[in-house]
Amino acid sequence: MSYVDGFVLAVPKEKFAEYQLIAREAGEVWKEHGALAYVECIGDDVPYGELTSFPRAVQAKDDEVVVFSWIIYASREARDEIMRKVMADPRLKGPADMPFDTKRLIYGGFKVFLEL
């Protein structure tokens, strides 16, 4: 079964174009190192819930958009190897260069249990 890394983050609207450039480059790096798919989505219908929601989870402000992303790998083992290569790739910038608050980034790895 596949393995997925998922991400949710808030990006300032004024920095979204910059984020798009970084995302495209990152996606190319991940794919080059073996990821099966790399997807970046901007929130379109993500209301601020009373108790839980995507905007609430990343403490999104009025001037920010929510981004939901995922990367698909053939397996957990493939992901670990690809991640090692990606983190060593000099084309990717460090957290200090990101156009968003990395402290509010939510991420995790997920085992796929159903794939239709």
Phi and psi restraints in degrees (value plus and minus 20) as a CYANA .aco file:
   2 SER   PHI     -89.1   -49.1
   2 SER   PSI     149.0   189.0
   3 TYR   PHI    -151.4  -111.4
   3 TYR   PSI     124.0   164.0
   4 VAL   PHI    -151.2  -111.2
   4 VAL   PSI     114.3   154.3
   5 ASP   PHI    -120.5   -80.5
   5 ASP   PSI     111.3   151.3
   6 GLY   PHI    -138.9   -98.9
   6 GLY   PSI     129.0   169.0
   7 PHE   PHI    -161.0  -121.0
   7 PHE   PSI     122.5   162.5
   8 VAL   PHI    -155.1  -115.1
   8 VAL   PSI     113.2   153.2
   9 LEU   PHI    -172.3  -132.3
   9 LEU   PSI     143.9   183.9
  10 ALA   PHI    -131.8   -91.8
  10 ALA   PSI     109.3   149.3
  11 VAL   PHI    -139.0   -99.0
  11 VAL   PSI     108.9   148.9
  12 PRO   PHI     -77.3   -37.3
  12 PRO   PSI     114.7   154.7
  13 LYS   PHI     -75.1   -35.1
  13 LYS   PSI     -58.6   -18.6
  14 GLU   PHI     -88.9   -48.9
  14 GLU   PSI     -35.5     4.5
  15 LYS   PHI    -130.9   -90.9
  15 LYS   PSI     -10.8    29.2
  16 PHE   PHI     -86.0   -46.0
  16 PHE   PSI     -58.3   -18.3
  17 ALA   PHI     -80.9   -40.9
  17 ALA   PSI     -61.5   -21.5
  18 GLU   PHI     -83.6   -43.6
  18 GLU   PSI     -61.8   -21.8
  19 TYR   PHI     -81.6   -41.6
  19 TYR   PSI     -61.5   -21.5
  20 GLN   PHI     -78.8   -38.8
  20 GLN   PSI     -61.6   -21.6
  21 LEU   PHI     -83.5   -43.5
  21 LEU   PSI     -64.7   -24.7
  22 ILE   PHI     -84.6   -44.6
  22 ILE   PSI     -61.4   -21.4
  23 ALA   PHI     -82.9   -42.9
  23 ALA   PSI     -62.9   -22.9
  24 ARG   PHI     -81.7   -41.7
  24 ARG   PSI     -66.1   -26.1
  25 GLU   PHI     -83.3   -43.3
  25 GLU   PSI     -64.3   -24.3
  26 ALA   PHI     -80.8   -40.8
  26 ALA   PSI     -63.6   -23.6
  27 GLY   PHI     -80.2   -40.2
  27 GLY   PSI     -61.8   -21.8
  28 GLU   PHI     -83.5   -43.5
  28 GLU   PSI     -60.0   -20.0
  29 VAL   PHI     -84.4   -44.4
  29 VAL   PSI     -67.6   -27.6
  30 TRP   PHI     -79.9   -39.9
  30 TRP   PSI     -65.7   -25.7
  31 LYS   PHI     -84.5   -44.5
  31 LYS   PSI     -61.9   -21.9
  32 GLU   PHI     -79.2   -39.2
  32 GLU   PSI     -54.3   -14.3
  33 HIS   PHI    -108.7   -68.7
  33 HIS   PSI     -19.1    20.9
  34 GLY   PHI     101.8   141.8
  34 GLY   PSI     -21.9    18.1
  35 ALA   PHI     -82.8   -42.8
  35 ALA   PSI     122.8   162.8
  36 LEU   PHI     -98.6   -58.6
  36 LEU   PSI     -54.4   -14.4
  37 ALA   PHI    -173.4  -133.4
  37 ALA   PSI     130.2   170.2
  38 TYR   PHI    -158.9  -118.9
  38 TYR   PSI      98.2   138.2
  39 VAL   PHI    -148.2  -108.2
  39 VAL   PSI     113.9   153.9
  40 GLU   PHI    -144.9  -104.9
  40 GLU   PSI     109.6   149.6
  41 CYS   PHI    -148.9  -108.9
  41 CYS   PSI     122.1   162.1
  42 ILE   PHI    -122.4   -82.4
  42 ILE   PSI     117.3   157.3
  43 GLY   PHI     -77.9   -37.9
  43 GLY   PSI     112.3   152.3
  44 ASP   PHI    -142.0  -102.0
  44 ASP   PSI     -55.4   -15.4
  45 ASP   PHI    -157.5  -117.5
  45 ASP   PSI      49.6    89.6
  46 VAL   PHI    -148.3  -108.3
  46 VAL   PSI      57.0    97.0
  47 PRO   PHI     -85.4   -45.4
  47 PRO   PSI     132.7   172.7
  48 TYR   PHI     -98.3   -58.3
  48 TYR   PSI      86.2   126.2
  49 GLY   PHI     -95.4   -55.4
  49 GLY   PSI     141.6   181.6
  50 GLU   PHI     -89.3   -49.3
  50 GLU   PSI     -57.5   -17.5
  51 LEU   PHI    -135.2   -95.2
  51 LEU   PSI     -69.5   -29.5
  52 THR   PHI    -156.6  -116.6
  52 THR   PSI     131.9   171.9
  53 SER   PHI    -199.6  -159.6
  53 SER   PSI     145.4   185.4
  54 PHE   PHI     -81.2   -41.2
  54 PHE   PSI     -68.1   -28.1
  55 PRO   PHI     -80.5   -40.5
  55 PRO   PSI     -60.5   -20.5
  56 ARG   PHI     -85.7   -45.7
  56 ARG   PSI     -58.6   -18.6
  57 ALA   PHI     -81.1   -41.1
  57 ALA   PSI     -55.0   -15.0
  58 VAL   PHI    -125.6   -85.6
  58 VAL   PSI      -8.2    31.8
  59 GLN   PHI      33.1    73.1
  59 GLN   PSI      24.5    64.5
  60 ALA   PHI     -82.7   -42.7
  60 ALA   PSI     117.1   157.1
  61 LYS   PHI    -115.5   -75.5
  61 LYS   PSI     148.7   188.7
  62 ASP   PHI     -78.8   -38.8
  62 ASP   PSI     -49.3    -9.3
  63 ASP   PHI    -115.8   -75.8
  63 ASP   PSI       0.7    40.7
  64 GLU   PHI    -144.2  -104.2
  64 GLU   PSI     135.2   175.2
  65 VAL   PHI    -133.2   -93.2
  65 VAL   PSI     131.8   171.8
  66 VAL   PHI    -113.1   -73.1
  66 VAL   PSI     113.4   153.4
  67 VAL   PHI    -135.3   -95.3
  67 VAL   PSI     113.8   153.8
  68 PHE   PHI    -141.8  -101.8
  68 PHE   PSI     104.2   144.2
  69 SER   PHI    -155.7  -115.7
  69 SER   PSI     136.0   176.0
  70 TRP   PHI    -172.3  -132.3
  70 TRP   PSI     134.5   174.5
  71 ILE   PHI    -147.3  -107.3
  71 ILE   PSI     113.2   153.2
  72 ILE   PHI    -129.6   -89.6
  72 ILE   PSI     115.7   155.7
  73 TYR   PHI    -144.2  -104.2
  73 TYR   PSI     142.5   182.5
  74 ALA   PHI     -87.5   -47.5
  74 ALA   PSI     -52.1   -12.1
  75 SER   PHI    -183.6  -143.6
  75 SER   PSI     151.8   191.8
  76 ARG   PHI     -83.7   -43.7
  76 ARG   PSI     -59.7   -19.7
  77 GLU   PHI     -83.2   -43.2
  77 GLU   PSI     -63.2   -23.2
  78 ALA   PHI     -83.1   -43.1
  78 ALA   PSI     -61.6   -21.6
  79 ARG   PHI     -80.2   -40.2
  79 ARG   PSI     -65.7   -25.7
  80 ASP   PHI     -81.3   -41.3
  80 ASP   PSI     -60.6   -20.6
  81 GLU   PHI     -89.7   -49.7
  81 GLU   PSI     -64.5   -24.5
  82 ILE   PHI     -83.2   -43.2
  82 ILE   PSI     -63.2   -23.2
  83 MET   PHI     -81.3   -41.3
  83 MET   PSI     -60.0   -20.0
  84 ARG   PHI     -79.3   -39.3
  84 ARG   PSI     -65.4   -25.4
  85 LYS   PHI     -87.1   -47.1
  85 LYS   PSI     -62.5   -22.5
  86 VAL   PHI     -83.3   -43.3
  86 VAL   PSI     -64.8   -24.8
  87 MET   PHI     -85.9   -45.9
  87 MET   PSI     -43.6    -3.6
  88 ALA   PHI    -111.1   -71.1
  88 ALA   PSI     -26.6    13.4
  89 ASP   PHI     -94.9   -54.9
  89 ASP   PSI     101.6   141.6
  90 PRO   PHI     -89.6   -49.6
  90 PRO   PSI     -30.9     9.1
  91 ARG   PHI     -92.6   -52.6
  91 ARG   PSI     -40.0     0.0
  92 LEU   PHI    -110.7   -70.7
  92 LEU   PSI     116.6   156.6
  93 LYS   PHI    -101.7   -61.7
  93 LYS   PSI     140.8   180.8
  94 GLY   PHI    -101.2   -61.2
  94 GLY   PSI     150.9   190.9
  95 PRO   PHI     -77.0   -37.0
  95 PRO   PSI     -48.7    -8.7
  96 ALA   PHI     -88.0   -48.0
  96 ALA   PSI     -39.4     0.6
  97 ASP   PHI    -116.3   -76.3
  97 ASP   PSI     -16.7    23.3
  98 MET   PHI     -97.7   -57.7
  98 MET   PSI     122.3   162.3
  99 PRO   PHI    -104.8   -64.8
  99 PRO   PSI       8.7    48.7
 100 PHE   PHI    -171.2  -131.2
 100 PHE   PSI     146.3   186.3
 101 ASP   PHI    -100.3   -60.3
 101 ASP   PSI      84.6   124.6
 102 THR   PHI     -85.6   -45.6
 102 THR   PSI     -38.5     1.5
 103 LYS   PHI     -90.2   -50.2
 103 LYS   PSI     -39.4     0.6
 104 ARG   PHI    -123.0   -83.0
 104 ARG   PSI      -8.9    31.1
 105 LEU   PHI     -98.3   -58.3
 105 LEU   PSI     111.0   151.0
 106 ILE   PHI    -128.8   -88.8
 106 ILE   PSI     111.5   151.5
 107 TYR   PHI    -169.8  -129.8
 107 TYR   PSI     141.0   181.0
 108 GLY   PHI    -196.9  -156.9
 108 GLY   PSI     142.5   182.5
 109 GLY   PHI    -122.2   -82.2
 109 GLY   PSI     120.8   160.8
 110 PHE   PHI    -152.2  -112.2
 110 PHE   PSI     112.4   152.4
 111 LYS   PHI     -98.9   -58.9
 111 LYS   PSI     110.7   150.7
 112 VAL   PHI     -98.5   -58.5
 112 VAL   PSI     108.6   148.6
 113 PHE   PHI    -132.3   -92.3
 113 PHE   PSI     -31.6     8.4
 114 LEU   PHI    -168.2  -128.2
 114 LEU   PSI     106.9   146.9
 115 GLU   PHI    -157.3  -117.3
 115 GLU   PSI      94.1   134.1
